[in-house]
Amino acid sequence: MLIHIEPSSSIPIYTQLTHQLIILIAQGQLKAGDTLPSVRSLASDLGMNMHTVNKSYHELEKKGLIQIVPKSGAVINPIPRDGIAEVHRLRIVEELEPIIAEAIALGMTSEGIETLTSTIISTLKEES
């Protein structure tokens, strides 16, 4: 599992870690039932504070991507066969809307946004 954290980034470290773990799940490098490293182990491997890793794991749990099992660790949840839960769909819309609005405000066309989205999806699938 390759994770790269950029300490000088304006993006908080726990957010960088969360995003990278989500990408690994989306690419299939982390699969349903896989256990994430312990908080202590991952923090040590990445040279970061345990609280940072813990915060990232809790973010992933809130998003429905992992389940934290006390004394057992964090386990990747299976992708639901019946599609995304409405609560998650609404959260994603809430997070995407300001980004898409910003793209439009900066002059990006609908076609440009769709092309960019398709390119990102293709890139994620290629790397799996």
N, C-alpha and C positions, 0 to 999 in steps of 0.2 A: 504494500500500500504506500504509494508515493504522495506525500503531502509537502507542499512548499508554502511556508509562511513568510510574508514580507513584513518584517518589523517596522520599517519606515513608512508603510502604507497608512493612509488616513482611515482605512477600514480597520475596525477593532480586530484584534487577533482571534477572539472567540468567533467572530463573524466569518473571518477568513477560513478558520477550521471547519465551521459549520458548512459553509459553501463548498469546500473541497470534499467533505464527506458526502454531501448531497450529490455532487458530480460523480463520485465513485459509485454511489448507489444507482444513479441514472444510467451510467455506463455498464452496469452489471459486474463491475469489479468487486463490489460488495453485494452479496445476494441474500435473499430471504433466509433467515436462520443463522447467518454468519454472526459471530460474536465480535464486537469491537474490542480492541485492547482495553485493559483496565485504565481507569482515569490516571492512576499513578504511573503505569507503564507508558502510556502515550505521552503524558506530560514529560516524563524523563527522556523518551526518544526524541521529542521535538524541542526539548530545552525550554519548556514553558511551565508556568504555574499550574498546579493541579486544579485550582478553582476555575481557570480559563477553560480547561478541557471539560470539567464538570458542567460549566455554563453552556458550552457547545452541545454536550450530550442532552441536556435538558431542553435546549432549543429544538434539537432533532426529535425529541419525544413529543414536544408540543405540536410539532408539524406532522406527527403521526408516522414518522419514518423509522423510528426505533422504539423498542420497549425496554425500559430499565428495570431489571429484575434484581431486587436487593440480594446481595451476596453472590449473585451469579453473573452480573454484568449487563451490558447493553447488547441487545439482539436486534438485527435488522428485521423489520416487519415485512411480510409478504405484500406484493402488489395486489390490491383487491381485484377479484375477477369481475365484479360488477361495476367497476369504474371508481372514480374518485368520489369521496364523500362530499356532500354539499358544503359542509363546514370548511373543508379544505379548498374547495373550488372558490368559495366566497373570499377566503383569505388570500388566495392567489390573485383573484381579480383586484382586491384591495391593494395588493403590493404592486401589481403590474400597471394599474391605471395611472399613477403619477409618472411612472417611467415612460409610458407611451405618450402621455400628455406632454412631457418634456421633449420627447423626440419630435412631436408635431410642432411644438412651439419653436424648436430649433430648425424647422424647415424640412423635416423628413416626411416623405409621402407615405401613404398607406402601403403602396407597393414596396417602398423601401423598407418599411417596418416588417412586412410579411417576408421579404427576401432575407432580411437579417435574421428573423426568427427561424426560417427554414435552414439557413446556414448554420446557426447555433445547434439546431436539432441534429443536422447531418454530422456536424463535428462531434457531438456527444456520442452518436451511434457509431461513428468510425473508430473512436478510441476505445470502444468496448471489446 
